Amino acid sequence: MSKFGELIDVEIPVLLDFYTELNGQSESMHLVLRDVAAALGDKAKVIKIDVEKNQELAEALRVKTLPTLIIYKDGEMKWRQSGEQNANTLIDVIQEYI
C-alpha cells in the first residue's frame, strides 16, 4: 500500500483505471485511456490497475464494478465513477484538477 501512496501523492492528477482482463468494458476502456493519456501528456498520469493482481487495494477502495475510474491529486480522491466513460468526458474532468 505504501507504493500506492507514492503513486497518488503527486501534484498532477492521477487517473486510476481498475480493470480485469476478463471484463469486456474494461477492454474497450484501454483504447479510451490511451487517447486520454496522449491528449494530456505530462499534465496528468493514467495508471491501469488489474484487480486480479491488486485485490487488497481494490477491496480497500471498495471497487465493486469494473471498470472503476478514480482521480487523485495531492493524495486526495477528487472524482470517482464506475462504468465506461468516453475520452472527452475524462479529459474534461481531469482538466478541472490541472
Biopython code that builds the backbone (N, CA, C, O; Angstrom):
import numpy as np
from Bio.PDB.StructureBuilder import StructureBuilder

atoms = [
    (1, "MET", "N", (0.819, -1.199, 0.000)),
    (1, "MET", "CA", (0.000, 0.000, 0.000)),
    (1, "MET", "C", (0.863, 1.265, 0.000)),
    (1, "MET", "O", (0.414, 2.309, -0.473)),
    (2, "SER", "N", (2.085, 1.193, 0.517)),
    (2, "SER", "CA", (2.915, 2.395, 0.532)),
    (2, "SER", "C", (3.259, 2.834, -0.891)),
    (2, "SER", "O", (3.399, 4.028, -1.156)),
    (3, "LYS", "N", (3.393, 1.880, -1.801)),
    (3, "LYS", "CA", (3.632, 2.242, -3.200)),
    (3, "LYS", "C", (2.437, 3.008, -3.753)),
    (3, "LYS", "O", (2.601, 3.949, -4.529)),
    (4, "PHE", "N", (1.233, 2.602, -3.349)),
    (4, "PHE", "CA", (0.028, 3.288, -3.793)),
    (4, "PHE", "C", (0.060, 4.746, -3.332)),
    (4, "PHE", "O", (-0.278, 5.647, -4.100)),
    (5, "GLY", "N", (0.462, 4.978, -2.095)),
    (5, "GLY", "CA", (0.565, 6.343, -1.574)),
    (5, "GLY", "C", (1.512, 7.190, -2.405)),
    (5, "GLY", "O", (1.247, 8.365, -2.658)),
    (6, "GLU", "N", (2.611, 6.593, -2.828)),
    (6, "GLU", "CA", (3.568, 7.327, -3.658)),
    (6, "GLU", "C", (2.977, 7.641, -5.032)),
    (6, "GLU", "O", (3.263, 8.694, -5.603)),
    (7, "LEU", "N", (2.159, 6.742, -5.563)),
    (7, "LEU", "CA", (1.535, 6.959, -6.873)),
    (7, "LEU", "C", (0.576, 8.142, -6.868)),
    (7, "LEU", "O", (0.551, 8.933, -7.810)),
    (8, "ILE", "N", (-0.214, 8.259, -5.799)),
    (8, "ILE", "CA", (-1.287, 9.257, -5.798)),
    (8, "ILE", "C", (-0.906, 10.568, -5.136)),
    (8, "ILE", "O", (-1.613, 11.561, -5.307)),
    (9, "ASP", "N", (0.183, 10.605, -4.389)),
    (9, "ASP", "CA", (0.559, 11.826, -3.666)),
    (9, "ASP", "C", (1.483, 12.684, -4.525)),
    (9, "ASP", "O", (2.630, 12.944, -4.163)),
    (10, "VAL", "N", (0.958, 13.114, -5.663)),
    (10, "VAL", "CA", (1.715, 13.956, -6.587)),
    (10, "VAL", "C", (0.875, 15.181, -6.941)),
    (10, "VAL", "O", (-0.338, 15.197, -6.731)),
    (11, "GLU", "N", (1.534, 16.203, -7.479)),
    (11, "GLU", "CA", (0.861, 17.473, -7.750)),
    (11, "GLU", "C", (-0.003, 17.458, -9.001)),
    (11, "GLU", "O", (-0.834, 18.345, -9.193)),
    (12, "ILE", "N", (0.186, 16.457, -9.854)),
    (12, "ILE", "CA", (-0.645, 16.374, -11.060)),
    (12, "ILE", "C", (-1.760, 15.346, -10.827)),
    (12, "ILE", "O", (-1.598, 14.442, -10.007)),
    (13, "PRO", "N", (-2.877, 15.472, -11.529)),
    (13, "PRO", "CA", (-3.942, 14.489, -11.373)),
    (13, "PRO", "C", (-3.499, 13.099, -11.832)),
    (13, "PRO", "O", (-2.776, 12.953, -12.818)),
    (14, "VAL", "N", (-3.948, 12.089, -11.098)),
    (14, "VAL", "CA", (-3.658, 10.697, -11.433)),
    (14, "VAL", "C", (-4.993, 9.993, -11.641)),
    (14, "VAL", "O", (-5.810, 9.905, -10.724)),
    (15, "LEU", "N", (-5.207, 9.491, -12.858)),
    (15, "LEU", "CA", (-6.412, 8.735, -13.162)),
    (15, "LEU", "C", (-6.102, 7.255, -13.031)),
    (15, "LEU", "O", (-5.251, 6.724, -13.745)),
    (16, "LEU", "N", (-6.795, 6.593, -12.117)),
    (16, "LEU", "CA", (-6.629, 5.159, -11.922)),
    (16, "LEU", "C", (-7.780, 4.430, -12.593)),
    (16, "LEU", "O", (-8.944, 4.790, -12.419)),
    (17, "ASP", "N", (-7.449, 3.412, -13.354)),
    (17, "ASP", "CA", (-8.452, 2.571, -14.007)),
    (17, "ASP", "C", (-8.350, 1.187, -13.399)),
    (17, "ASP", "O", (-7.372, 0.475, -13.627)),
    (18, "PHE", "N", (-9.361, 0.799, -12.621)),
    (18, "PHE", "CA", (-9.410, -0.547, -12.057)),
    (18, "PHE", "C", (-10.128, -1.436, -13.050)),
    (18, "PHE", "O", (-11.268, -1.161, -13.427)),
    (19, "TYR", "N", (-9.467, -2.502, -13.476)),
    (19, "TYR", "CA", (-9.991, -3.355, -14.533)),
    (19, "TYR", "C", (-9.598, -4.799, -14.275)),
    (19, "TYR", "O", (-8.838, -5.097, -13.354)),
    (20, "THR", "N", (-10.122, -5.683, -15.096)),
    (20, "THR", "CA", (-9.657, -7.060, -15.164)),
    (20, "THR", "C", (-9.664, -7.473, -16.632)),
    (20, "THR", "O", (-10.478, -6.989, -17.418)),
    (21, "GLU", "N", (-8.768, -8.353, -16.986)),
    (21, "GLU", "CA", (-8.653, -8.798, -18.380)),
    (21, "GLU", "C", (-9.926, -9.471, -18.880)),
    (21, "GLU", "O", (-10.201, -9.472, -20.080)),
    (22, "LEU", "N", (-10.696, -10.038, -17.971)),
    (22, "LEU", "CA", (-11.877, -10.803, -18.353)),
    (22, "LEU", "C", (-13.122, -9.936, -18.570)),
    (22, "LEU", "O", (-14.178, -10.455, -18.932)),
    (23, "ASN", "N", (-13.008, -8.633, -18.354)),
    (23, "ASN", "CA", (-14.163, -7.750, -18.441)),
    (23, "ASN", "C", (-14.158, -7.009, -19.779)),
    (23, "ASN", "O", (-13.210, -6.283, -20.076)),
    (24, "GLY", "N", (-15.207, -7.185, -20.587)),
    (24, "GLY", "CA", (-15.278, -6.566, -21.913)),
    (24, "GLY", "C", (-15.255, -5.053, -21.869)),
    (24, "GLY", "O", (-14.607, -4.420, -22.702)),
    (25, "GLN", "N", (-15.961, -4.454, -20.899)),
    (25, "GLN", "CA", (-15.961, -2.992, -20.779)),
    (25, "GLN", "C", (-14.570, -2.487, -20.444)),
    (25, "GLN", "O", (-14.139, -1.458, -20.965)),
    (26, "SER", "N", (-13.867, -3.200, -19.580)),
    (26, "SER", "CA", (-12.505, -2.802, -19.227)),
    (26, "SER", "C", (-11.623, -2.786, -20.460)),
    (26, "SER", "O", (-10.786, -1.900, -20.632)),
    (27, "GLU", "N", (-11.819, -3.775, -21.313)),
    (27, "GLU", "CA", (-11.018, -3.887, -22.540)),
    (27, "GLU", "C", (-11.202, -2.662, -23.432)),
    (27, "GLU", "O", (-10.221, -2.105, -23.924)),
    (28, "SER", "N", (-12.448, -2.239, -23.643)),
    (28, "SER", "CA", (-12.693, -1.081, -24.509)),
    (28, "SER", "C", (-12.200, 0.211, -23.867)),
    (28, "SER", "O", (-11.889, 1.169, -24.574)),
    (29, "MET", "N", (-12.123, 0.250, -22.538)),
    (29, "MET", "CA", (-11.623, 1.449, -21.860)),
    (29, "MET", "C", (-10.129, 1.653, -22.104)),
    (29, "MET", "O", (-9.639, 2.779, -22.024)),
    (30, "HIS", "N", (-9.401, 0.574, -22.399)),
    (30, "HIS", "CA", (-7.960, 0.719, -22.640)),
    (30, "HIS", "C", (-7.696, 1.675, -23.803)),
    (30, "HIS", "O", (-6.781, 2.495, -23.736)),
    (31, "LEU", "N", (-8.485, 1.571, -24.856)),
    (31, "LEU", "CA", (-8.310, 2.458, -26.014)),
    (31, "LEU", "C", (-8.643, 3.901, -25.639)),
    (31, "LEU", "O", (-7.947, 4.831, -26.048)),
    (32, "VAL", "N", (-9.702, 4.081, -24.866)),
    (32, "VAL", "CA", (-10.094, 5.421, -24.411)),
    (32, "VAL", "C", (-8.987, 6.021, -23.555)),
    (32, "VAL", "O", (-8.633, 7.188, -23.721)),
    (33, "LEU", "N", (-8.444, 5.228, -22.643)),
    (33, "LEU", "CA", (-7.401, 5.731, -21.745)),
    (33, "LEU", "C", (-6.125, 6.075, -22.494)),
    (33, "LEU", "O", (-5.405, 6.997, -22.108)),
    (34, "ARG", "N", (-5.843, 5.347, -23.551)),
    (34, "ARG", "CA", (-4.675, 5.671, -24.372)),
    (34, "ARG", "C", (-4.854, 7.062, -24.987)),
    (34, "ARG", "O", (-3.918, 7.861, -25.015)),
    (35, "ASP", "N", (-6.062, 7.343, -25.479)),
    (35, "ASP", "CA", (-6.357, 8.664, -26.048)),
    (35, "ASP", "C", (-6.255, 9.758, -24.988)),
    (35, "ASP", "O", (-5.720, 10.835, -25.250)),
    (36, "VAL", "N", (-6.771, 9.478, -23.795)),
    (36, "VAL", "CA", (-6.719, 10.451, -22.696)),
    (36, "VAL", "C", (-5.261, 10.760, -22.347)),
    (36, "VAL", "O", (-4.880, 11.924, -22.223)),
    (37, "ALA", "N", (-4.456, 9.719, -22.191)),
    (37, "ALA", "CA", (-3.046, 9.905, -21.847)),
    (37, "ALA", "C", (-2.319, 10.704, -22.919)),
    (37, "ALA", "O", (-1.509, 11.577, -22.608)),
    (38, "ALA", "N", (-2.607, 10.407, -24.174)),
    (38, "ALA", "CA", (-1.962, 11.123, -25.279)),
    (38, "ALA", "C", (-2.380, 12.598, -25.289)),
    (38, "ALA", "O", (-1.554, 13.477, -25.534)),
    (39, "ALA", "N", (-3.646, 12.862, -25.025)),
    (39, "ALA", "CA", (-4.148, 14.243, -25.057)),
    (39, "ALA", "C", (-3.583, 15.087, -23.917)),
    (39, "ALA", "O", (-3.345, 16.282, -24.091)),
    (40, "LEU", "N", (-3.367, 14.476, -22.755)),
    (40, "LEU", "CA", (-2.933, 15.240, -21.584)),
    (40, "LEU", "C", (-1.420, 15.263, -21.412)),
    (40, "LEU", "O", (-0.894, 16.113, -20.693)),
    (41, "GLY", "N", (-0.726, 14.355, -22.052)),
    (41, "GLY", "CA", (0.735, 14.339, -21.965)),
    (41, "GLY", "C", (1.214, 14.244, -20.530)),
    (41, "GLY", "O", (0.758, 13.388, -19.772)),
    (42, "ASP", "N", (2.143, 15.132, -20.152)),
    (42, "ASP", "CA", (2.702, 15.078, -18.796)),
    (42, "ASP", "C", (1.919, 15.920, -17.790)),
    (42, "ASP", "O", (2.384, 16.128, -16.670)),
    (43, "LYS", "N", (0.747, 16.402, -18.171)),
    (43, "LYS", "CA", (-0.094, 17.178, -17.247)),
    (43, "LYS", "C", (-0.864, 16.280, -16.289)),
    (43, "LYS", "O", (-1.400, 16.755, -15.287)),
    (44, "ALA", "N", (-0.924, 14.979, -16.589)),
    (44, "ALA", "CA", (-1.630, 14.011, -15.754)),
    (44, "ALA", "C", (-1.049, 12.625, -15.998)),
    (44, "ALA", "O", (-0.379, 12.386, -17.003)),
    (45, "LYS", "N", (-1.316, 11.708, -15.055)),
    (45, "LYS", "CA", (-0.898, 10.316, -15.213)),
    (45, "LYS", "C", (-2.135, 9.459, -15.374)),
    (45, "LYS", "O", (-3.175, 9.732, -14.775)),
    (46, "VAL", "N", (-2.017, 8.424, -16.184)),
    (46, "VAL", "CA", (-3.071, 7.425, -16.321)),
    (46, "VAL", "C", (-2.449, 6.084, -15.936)),
    (46, "VAL", "O", (-1.467, 5.645, -16.535)),
    (47, "ILE", "N", (-3.038, 5.442, -14.925)),
    (47, "ILE", "CA", (-2.487, 4.190, -14.417)),
    (47, "ILE", "C", (-3.581, 3.128, -14.411)),
    (47, "ILE", "O", (-4.666, 3.340, -13.869)),
    (48, "LYS", "N", (-3.280, 1.988, -15.018)),
    (48, "LYS", "CA", (-4.224, 0.865, -15.045)),
    (48, "LYS", "C", (-3.853, -0.097, -13.915)),
    (48, "LYS", "O", (-2.686, -0.448, -13.743)),
    (49, "ILE", "N", (-4.863, -0.517, -13.149)),
    (49, "ILE", "CA", (-4.632, -1.420, -12.030)),
    (49, "ILE", "C", (-5.512, -2.656, -12.199)),
    (49, "ILE", "O", (-6.739, -2.567, -12.161)),
    (50, "ASP", "N", (-4.878, -3.796, -12.382)),
    (50, "ASP", "CA", (-5.581, -5.064, -12.539)),
    (50, "ASP", "C", (-6.047, -5.539, -11.158)),
    (50, "ASP", "O", (-5.225, -5.823, -10.287)),
    (51, "VAL", "N", (-7.367, -5.623, -10.962)),
    (51, "VAL", "CA", (-7.890, -6.007, -9.653)),
    (51, "VAL", "C", (-7.541, -7.446, -9.292)),
    (51, "VAL", "O", (-7.487, -7.793, -8.112)),
    (52, "GLU", "N", (-7.304, -8.286, -10.296)),
    (52, "GLU", "CA", (-6.902, -9.673, -10.021)),
    (52, "GLU", "C", (-5.546, -9.703, -9.302)),
    (52, "GLU", "O", (-5.315, -10.547, -8.436)),
    (53, "LYS", "N", (-4.671, -8.793, -9.663)),
    (53, "LYS", "CA", (-3.323, -8.755, -9.087)),
    (53, "LYS", "C", (-3.227, -7.811, -7.891)),
    (53, "LYS", "O", (-2.231, -7.827, -7.167)),
    (54, "ASN", "N", (-4.258, -6.988, -7.679)),
    (54, "ASN", "CA", (-4.245, -5.997, -6.602)),
    (54, "ASN", "C", (-5.557, -6.053, -5.819)),
    (54, "ASN", "O", (-6.216, -5.033, -5.615)),
    (55, "GLN", "N", (-5.923, -7.252, -5.386)),
    (55, "GLN", "CA", (-7.201, -7.453, -4.701)),
    (55, "GLN", "C", (-7.292, -6.657, -3.404)),
    (55, "GLN", "O", (-8.346, -6.106, -3.084)),
    (56, "GLU", "N", (-6.197, -6.595, -2.662)),
    (56, "GLU", "CA", (-6.202, -5.888, -1.387)),
    (56, "GLU", "C", (-6.503, -4.397, -1.594)),
    (56, "GLU", "O", (-7.294, -3.812, -0.854)),
    (57, "LEU", "N", (-5.877, -3.797, -2.588)),
    (57, "LEU", "CA", (-6.114, -2.385, -2.890)),
    (57, "LEU", "C", (-7.548, -2.169, -3.362)),
    (57, "LEU", "O", (-8.211, -1.230, -2.921)),
    (58, "ALA", "N", (-8.027, -3.028, -4.253)),
    (58, "ALA", "CA", (-9.396, -2.911, -4.758)),
    (58, "ALA", "C", (-10.407, -3.010, -3.618)),
    (58, "ALA", "O", (-11.394, -2.274, -3.595)),
    (59, "GLU", "N", (-10.166, -3.911, -2.679)),
    (59, "GLU", "CA", (-11.061, -4.047, -1.529)),
    (59, "GLU", "C", (-10.991, -2.818, -0.639)),
    (59, "GLU", "O", (-12.018, -2.338, -0.162)),
    (60, "ALA", "N", (-9.789, -2.306, -0.413)),
    (60, "ALA", "CA", (-9.618, -1.130, 0.443)),
    (60, "ALA", "C", (-10.353, 0.082, -0.136)),
    (60, "ALA", "O", (-10.881, 0.908, 0.609)),
    (61, "LEU", "N", (-10.382, 0.183, -1.461)),
    (61, "LEU", "CA", (-11.059, 1.305, -2.118)),
    (61, "LEU", "C", (-12.508, 0.967, -2.476)),
    (61, "LEU", "O", (-13.200, 1.762, -3.112)),
    (62, "ARG", "N", (-12.952, -0.206, -2.067)),
    (62, "ARG", "CA", (-14.331, -0.662, -2.300)),
    (62, "ARG", "C", (-14.716, -0.641, -3.783)),
    (62, "ARG", "O", (-15.792, -0.175, -4.158)),
    (63, "VAL", "N", (-13.823, -1.149, -4.599)),
    (63, "VAL", "CA", (-14.095, -1.257, -6.037)),
    (63, "VAL", "C", (-14.972, -2.488, -6.245)),
    (63, "VAL", "O", (-14.532, -3.617, -6.027)),
    (64, "LYS", "N", (-16.210, -2.264, -6.666)),
    (64, "LYS", "CA", (-17.164, -3.358, -6.863)),
    (64, "LYS", "C", (-17.504, -3.562, -8.344)),
    (64, "LYS", "O", (-17.755, -4.689, -8.771)),
    (65, "THR", "N", (-17.513, -2.487, -9.119)),
    (65, "THR", "CA", (-17.909, -2.528, -10.520)),
    (65, "THR", "C", (-16.690, -2.211, -11.382)),
    (65, "THR", "O", (-15.873, -1.361, -11.029)),
    (66, "LEU", "N", (-16.578, -2.900, -12.508)),
    (66, "LEU", "CA", (-15.465, -2.641, -13.426)),
    (66, "LEU", "C", (-16.007, -2.147, -14.754)),
    (66, "LEU", "O", (-17.064, -2.603, -15.191)),
    (67, "PRO", "N", (-15.317, -1.236, -15.402)),
    (67, "PRO", "CA", (-14.172, -0.514, -14.848)),
    (67, "PRO", "C", (-14.618, 0.528, -13.818)),
    (67, "PRO", "O", (-15.721, 1.068, -13.904)),
    (68, "THR", "N", (-13.746, 0.800, -12.847)),
    (68, "THR", "CA", (-13.932, 1.911, -11.917)),
    (68, "THR", "C", (-12.777, 2.870, -12.151)),
    (68, "THR", "O", (-11.612, 2.472, -12.176)),
    (69, "LEU", "N", (-13.122, 4.139, -12.320)),
    (69, "LEU", "CA", (-12.130, 5.181, -12.589)),
    (69, "LEU", "C", (-12.104, 6.139, -11.402)),
    (69, "LEU", "O", (-13.149, 6.597, -10.939)),
    (70, "ILE", "N", (-10.897, 6.437, -10.912)),
    (70, "ILE", "CA", (-10.741, 7.333, -9.768)),
    (70, "ILE", "C", (-9.639, 8.331, -10.096)),
    (70, "ILE", "O", (-8.587, 7.965, -10.621)),
    (71, "ILE", "N", (-9.898, 9.606, -9.777)),
    (71, "ILE", "CA", (-8.866, 10.637, -9.947)),
    (71, "ILE", "C", (-8.392, 11.080, -8.564)),
    (71, "ILE", "O", (-9.189, 11.429, -7.693)),
    (72, "TYR", "N", (-7.079, 11.053, -8.391)),
    (72, "TYR", "CA", (-6.434, 11.563, -7.180)),
    (72, "TYR", "C", (-5.565, 12.755, -7.551)),
    (72, "TYR", "O", (-5.041, 12.836, -8.662)),
    (73, "LYS", "N", (-5.419, 13.670, -6.615)),
    (73, "LYS", "CA", (-4.448, 14.751, -6.744)),
    (73, "LYS", "C", (-3.973, 15.098, -5.342)),
    (73, "LYS", "O", (-4.785, 15.245, -4.428)),
    (74, "ASP", "N", (-2.675, 15.228, -5.171)),
    (74, "ASP", "CA", (-2.076, 15.502, -3.864)),
    (74, "ASP", "C", (-2.527, 14.494, -2.811)),
    (74, "ASP", "O", (-2.722, 14.846, -1.647)),
    (75, "GLY", "N", (-2.692, 13.237, -3.228)),
    (75, "GLY", "CA", (-3.053, 12.174, -2.300)),
    (75, "GLY", "C", (-4.518, 12.127, -1.907)),
    (75, "GLY", "O", (-4.907, 11.319, -1.063)),
    (76, "GLU", "N", (-5.327, 12.974, -2.499)),
    (76, "GLU", "CA", (-6.744, 13.060, -2.138)),
    (76, "GLU", "C", (-7.632, 12.650, -3.316)),
    (76, "GLU", "O", (-7.402, 13.071, -4.450)),
    (77, "MET", "N", (-8.644, 11.827, -3.040)),
    (77, "MET", "CA", (-9.572, 11.424, -4.086)),
    (77, "MET", "C", (-10.423, 12.631, -4.477)),
    (77, "MET", "O", (-11.035, 13.275, -3.625)),
    (78, "LYS", "N", (-10.452, 12.927, -5.776)),
    (78, "LYS", "CA", (-11.199, 14.084, -6.273)),
    (78, "LYS", "C", (-12.456, 13.699, -7.036)),
    (78, "LYS", "O", (-13.428, 14.453, -7.066)),
    (79, "TRP", "N", (-12.432, 12.510, -7.659)),
    (79, "TRP", "CA", (-13.534, 12.105, -8.541)),
    (79, "TRP", "C", (-13.525, 10.593, -8.658)),
    (79, "TRP", "O", (-12.469, 9.960, -8.653)),
    (80, "ARG", "N", (-14.719, 10.024, -8.763)),
    (80, "ARG", "CA", (-14.825, 8.566, -8.902)),
    (80, "ARG", "C", (-16.060, 8.241, -9.725)),
    (80, "ARG", "O", (-17.117, 8.845, -9.541)),
    (81, "GLN", "N", (-15.919, 7.277, -10.639)),
    (81, "GLN", "CA", (-17.035, 6.875, -11.495)),
    (81, "GLN", "C", (-16.839, 5.413, -11.890)),
    (81, "GLN", "O", (-15.725, 4.981, -12.186)),
    (82, "SER", "N", (-17.926, 4.669, -11.888)),
    (82, "SER", "CA", (-17.877, 3.287, -12.361)),
    (82, "SER", "C", (-18.527, 3.210, -13.732)),
    (82, "SER", "O", (-19.447, 3.968, -14.038)),
    (83, "GLY", "N", (-18.043, 2.291, -14.550)),
    (83, "GLY", "CA", (-18.596, 2.115, -15.880)),
    (83, "GLY", "C", (-17.775, 2.853, -16.922)),
    (83, "GLY", "O", (-16.875, 3.630, -16.603)),
    (84, "GLU", "N", (-18.112, 2.588, -18.179)),
    (84, "GLU", "CA", (-17.366, 3.182, -19.282)),
    (84, "GLU", "C", (-17.570, 4.687, -19.362)),
    (84, "GLU", "O", (-18.655, 5.199, -19.084)),
    (85, "GLN", "N", (-16.525, 5.375, -19.741)),
    (85, "GLN", "CA", (-16.563, 6.819, -19.980)),
    (85, "GLN", "C", (-15.910, 7.069, -21.335)),
    (85, "GLN", "O", (-15.091, 6.271, -21.790)),
    (86, "ASN", "N", (-16.270, 8.174, -21.978)),
    (86, "ASN", "CA", (-15.588, 8.479, -23.235)),
    (86, "ASN", "C", (-14.391, 9.381, -22.961)),
    (86, "ASN", "O", (-14.288, 9.995, -21.899)),
    (87, "ALA", "N", (-13.498, 9.449, -23.925)),
    (87, "ALA", "CA", (-12.244, 10.179, -23.749)),
    (87, "ALA", "C", (-12.487, 11.658, -23.450)),
    (87, "ALA", "O", (-11.845, 12.219, -22.562)),
    (88, "ASN", "N", (-13.404, 12.295, -24.177)),
    (88, "ASN", "CA", (-13.637, 13.730, -23.967)),
    (88, "ASN", "C", (-14.135, 14.030, -22.563)),
    (88, "ASN", "O", (-13.722, 15.018, -21.956)),
    (89, "THR", "N", (-15.019, 13.187, -22.043)),
    (89, "THR", "CA", (-15.516, 13.376, -20.681)),
    (89, "THR", "C", (-14.368, 13.282, -19.685)),
    (89, "THR", "O", (-14.242, 14.131, -18.803)),
    (90, "LEU", "N", (-13.531, 12.258, -19.818)),
    (90, "LEU", "CA", (-12.416, 12.078, -18.896)),
    (90, "LEU", "C", (-11.422, 13.230, -18.993)),
    (90, "LEU", "O", (-10.935, 13.714, -17.971)),
    (91, "ILE", "N", (-11.122, 13.663, -20.186)),
    (91, "ILE", "CA", (-10.192, 14.786, -20.369)),
    (91, "ILE", "C", (-10.749, 16.030, -19.696)),
    (91, "ILE", "O", (-10.016, 16.743, -19.011)),
    (92, "ASP", "N", (-12.033, 16.300, -19.883)),
    (92, "ASP", "CA", (-12.664, 17.478, -19.255)),
    (92, "ASP", "C", (-12.587, 17.398, -17.742)),
    (92, "ASP", "O", (-12.252, 18.383, -17.084)),
    (93, "VAL", "N", (-12.896, 16.230, -17.182)),
    (93, "VAL", "CA", (-12.865, 16.078, -15.727)),
    (93, "VAL", "C", (-11.440, 16.260, -15.200)),
    (93, "VAL", "O", (-11.235, 16.970, -14.216)),
    (94, "ILE", "N", (-10.468, 15.634, -15.834)),
    (94, "ILE", "CA", (-9.081, 15.745, -15.376)),
    (94, "ILE", "C", (-8.598, 17.186, -15.464)),
    (94, "ILE", "O", (-7.882, 17.654, -14.578)),
    (95, "GLN", "N", (-8.983, 17.893, -16.522)),
    (95, "GLN", "CA", (-8.526, 19.275, -16.691)),
    (95, "GLN", "C", (-9.025, 20.190, -15.555)),
    (95, "GLN", "O", (-8.421, 21.232, -15.299)),
    (96, "GLU", "N", (-10.100, 19.817, -14.888)),
    (96, "GLU", "CA", (-10.563, 20.588, -13.748)),
    (96, "GLU", "C", (-9.531, 20.597, -12.613)),
    (96, "GLU", "O", (-9.511, 21.515, -11.793)),
    (97, "TYR", "N", (-8.686, 19.577, -12.574)),
    (97, "TYR", "CA", (-7.734, 19.425, -11.476)),
    (97, "TYR", "C", (-6.285, 19.749, -11.855)),
    (97, "TYR", "O", (-5.376, 19.617, -11.035)),
    (98, "ILE", "N", (-6.083, 20.171, -13.100)),
    (98, "ILE", "CA", (-4.717, 20.520, -13.548)),
    (98, "ILE", "C", (-4.367, 21.912, -13.059)),
    (98, "ILE", "O", (-3.268, 22.401, -13.322)),
]
sb = StructureBuilder()
sb.init_structure("model")
sb.init_model(0)
sb.init_chain("A")
sb.init_seg("    ")
for serial, (resi, resn, name, xyz) in enumerate(atoms, 1):
    if name == "N":
        sb.init_residue(resn, " ", resi, " ")
    sb.init_atom(name, np.array(xyz, "f"), 0.0, 1.0, " ", f" {name:<3s}", serial, name[0])
structure = sb.get_structure()
